[in-house]
Amino acid sequence: MENETLQKLVEDLSIMNFQRPFLHKATFNTRLRTTGGRYLLKTSNIELNELYYKEYGVEELKGIILHELCHYHLHIMKKGYKHQDQDFKDLLKKVNAPRYCKPLISIGKRTLPYKYKYICTKCGQTYLRKRKMDLKRYVCGLCKSVLKQV
């Protein structure tokens, strides 16, 4: 999807769901990694993560756009546009926009969330940990048996 098509999609969603026009720019930002999109307060533009479109398709992208448009329209109307504001929460429910977006699959595959794996010698329960454990000090939480590192 090109930025021109994205701009048209954002403008259409704004009219359909908020009955208000979107008068600024909407673009893909390839540098976004941990978020689906962002609303820029200084310029009132919206930047979206292109990876969400590539991985989940246009429906997930529409949800992210609606979320960012909630920030946009509330800020323009001088109401509470932040995540913790009640105006924002109410508008999200009204337009059926997600509060959070799904985690990206491609980002999750790059690094493992854990570094160490431990298995109980008796019951076989596995424990995944980011930090190393002292095996003399800790035992299995289920059967109180000895753990071993894999």
C-alpha positions in Angstrom: 0.0 0.0 0.0 1.3 3.4 -1.0 1.1 6.5 1.2 -1.5 8.1 -1.1 -3.8 5.1 -0.7 -3.2 5.2 3.1 -4.1 8.9 3.2 -7.4 8.2 1.3 -8.1 5.3 3.7 -7.6 7.5 6.8 -9.7 10.3 5.3 -12.5 7.9 4.5 -12.4 6.3 8.0 -12.5 9.7 9.6 -15.6 10.7 7.8 -17.4 7.4 8.2 -16.7 6.9 12.0 -16.2 10.4 13.3 -18.2 12.5 10.8 -15.3 14.9 10.8 -12.6 15.4 8.1 -8.9 14.4 8.6 -7.0 17.5 7.3 -3.4 16.4 7.9 -1.0 13.8 6.6 -1.0 10.1 7.2 2.1 8.2 6.3 3.9 4.9 6.9 7.0 5.1 9.1 9.3 2.2 8.6 11.3 3.1 11.8 8.4 2.3 14.1 9.1 -1.0 16.0 7.2 -1.2 19.2 3.9 0.5 18.3 1.3 0.3 15.6 1.1 4.0 15.0 1.5 7.4 16.6 -0.3 10.7 16.5 2.1 13.7 16.4 0.9 16.5 18.6 3.0 19.3 17.0 2.0 18.6 13.4 -1.2 16.7 13.9 0.0 14.1 11.5 -0.4 10.3 11.9 2.4 7.8 11.3 1.6 4.1 11.0 3.8 1.0 11.2 3.8 -0.7 7.8 4.7 -4.1 9.4 1.2 -4.4 10.8 -0.3 -4.0 7.3 2.1 -6.6 5.9 1.6 -9.1 8.7 -2.1 -8.7 9.6 -3.7 -7.0 6.6 -5.9 -4.1 6.2 -8.4 -4.9 9.0 -5.8 -4.6 11.7 -4.5 -1.4 10.1 -8.0 0.1 10.1 -8.2 -0.6 13.9 -4.9 1.2 14.4 -6.0 4.1 12.2 -9.2 4.4 14.3 -7.2 4.5 17.5 -4.9 7.2 16.2 -7.9 9.2 14.8 -9.4 9.1 18.3 -6.2 10.9 19.5 -6.4 13.3 16.6 -10.1 14.4 16.9 -10.0 14.7 20.7 -6.9 16.8 20.5 -8.4 19.1 17.8 -11.6 19.5 19.9 -9.4 20.3 23.0 -10.7 17.3 25.0 -8.8 14.5 26.8 -6.8 12.8 24.1 -4.4 10.8 26.3 -4.7 7.0 26.9 -5.8 7.6 30.6 -8.4 10.2 29.8 -12.0 9.2 30.0 -12.9 11.1 26.8 -10.4 8.9 25.0 -11.7 5.7 26.5 -15.3 6.6 25.7 -14.5 7.5 22.0 -12.6 4.2 21.6 -15.7 2.3 22.6 -18.0 4.4 20.5 -16.0 3.7 17.2 -15.0 0.2 18.2 -11.3 0.9 18.0 -8.7 -1.3 19.9 -6.9 0.1 22.9 -3.8 -1.9 22.1 -2.6 -3.6 18.9 -1.4 -7.2 18.5 2.2 -8.0 19.0 4.2 -8.3 15.8 5.2 -11.8 14.8 8.3 -10.8 13.0 9.7 -8.8 16.0 9.0 -11.7 18.4 11.0 -14.1 16.3 14.2 -12.0 16.4 15.0 -12.5 20.1 13.9 -15.2 22.5 12.1 -13.9 25.6 14.1 -16.3 27.7 17.8 -17.3 28.0 17.7 -20.2 30.4 15.6 -23.4 30.5 15.2 -25.5 33.6 13.4 -28.9 34.0 12.3 -30.7 37.1 14.0 -34.1 37.5 10.9 -35.7 38.9 7.7 -34.3 37.3 9.2 -32.8 34.1 7.9 -29.2 34.7 9.8 -26.7 32.5 10.8 -23.2 33.7 11.9 -20.5 31.2 13.9 -17.7 32.7 15.6 -14.6 31.5 18.0 -14.7 34.4 20.1 -17.5 35.7 18.9 -19.3 38.8 20.9 -20.8 41.7 19.9 -24.4 41.6 21.1 -25.0 45.1 18.6 -22.5 46.4 15.5 -23.2 44.2 13.4 -26.3 43.7 10.4 -27.2 41.6 7.2 -25.3 42.5 5.0 -28.3 42.0 6.7 -31.3 43.6 9.6 -29.6 45.5 12.1 -31.8 43.6 15.6 -30.8 42.2 15.9 -28.7 39.0 18.4 -29.1 36.3 19.5 -26.7 33.6 19.0 -27.7 29.9 
